[in-house]
Amino acid sequence: MEPEVVERIAARRAELGELEEQLAKQLSEVRAERDELAVAERVMQRMGEQIAEERAAAGSPVVQVAGRSVRLVPDRVPGVAESALPAEYQRILVAVRQAAGPVATRQIGEVLGLEVGVRGKLEPLRGKLSKLADRGWLHKRPDGRFTVRP
């Protein structure tokens, strides 16, 4: 063999050896990240199951939406009973129904025993009232007060 061909073969072998080392390192990093992602998926799945179990134990219907557990507040349509709502939403409806007329969030909060002096305590309730209105269970008046739909 000619010396020039032998040199080219040796140089190419050296290049391939370096490339092999780089690829082996990258493959090791990819496998490690893939293993980490698998662990993260298992943890997320367990957490989702635990949350679903806790919500189910609280008597609140739970569904999976985009892989997340969320409460189900159905639309008010014929054939859907009020009992299909989560317990806390049922209590809200009862409180609004028992009121003499349109009620503000603060009044419902008082009936439910919330700390009405703390604005932050009323915002989640306002969200639930709005959700009930959006789904047809309540009517939200322009002045922000709520009434039960007939």
C-alpha positions, -999 to 999 in steps of 0.1 A, spaced: 0 0 0 10 35 -6 19 56 24 -6 83 15 -35 58 15 -24 44 48 -23 80 63 -58 87 50 -71 55 65 -55 63 99 -68 98 99 -103 86 90 -101 60 118 -92 88 142 -121 110 130 -145 81 134 -131 73 169 -138 109 180 -172 108 164 -180 76 182 -170 91 216 -192 122 210 -221 100 199 -217 77 229 -217 108 252 -248 122 235 -266 88 237 -258 86 274 -272 121 280 -304 113 259 -310 81 279 -305 99 312 -330 126 302 -355 101 289 -353 82 323 -359 115 341 -390 122 320 -403 87 327 -400 93 364 -417 127 361 -446 112 341 -451 85 368 -450 112 396 -476 134 377 -498 104 371 -497 94 408 -505 130 418 -534 132 394 -548 100 407 -544 112 443 -562 145 435 -590 126 417 -594 103 447 -595 133 471 -621 151 450 -642 119 447 -640 114 484 -653 150 488 -683 140 467 -674 162 437 -676 147 403 -642 147 385 -633 143 349 -601 142 329 -595 171 306 -562 172 287 -548 148 312 -558 170 342 -585 162 368 -611 189 370 -644 194 386 -675 189 365 -702 216 367 -726 205 340 -748 229 319 -784 232 330 -803 213 304 -834 192 305 -827 159 323 -798 172 343 -808 173 380 -793 197 405 -779 166 422 -754 163 394 -736 194 407 -708 191 433 -720 195 469 -706 230 474 -724 242 442 -756 227 455 -752 246 488 -747 278 468 -779 272 448 -799 265 480 -786 298 496 -795 318 465 -830 301 463 -837 309 500 -829 346 495 -858 370 493 -846 384 460 -814 391 440 -783 385 462 -748 398 462 -718 375 466 -712 389 501 -747 378 512 -742 343 499 -708 342 517 -725 352 550 -750 324 546 -722 299 538 -702 310 568 -673 326 549 -652 355 562 -669 382 542 -646 409 556 -617 394 537 -621 401 500 -599 372 490 -623 348 506 -652 360 484 -634 358 451 -636 320 448 -673 322 457 -678 349 431 -661 326 405 -684 297 415 -715 319 412 -704 331 378 -697 296 367 -732 286 378 -746 316 358 -725 307 328 -738 271 329 -775 282 332 -781 274 369 -782 311 380 -789 344 364 -763 372 368 -779 406 368 -762 437 353 -757 450 389 -736 418 397 -763 402 419 -776 367 413 -810 350 411 -821 315 405 -834 307 370 -870 296 369 
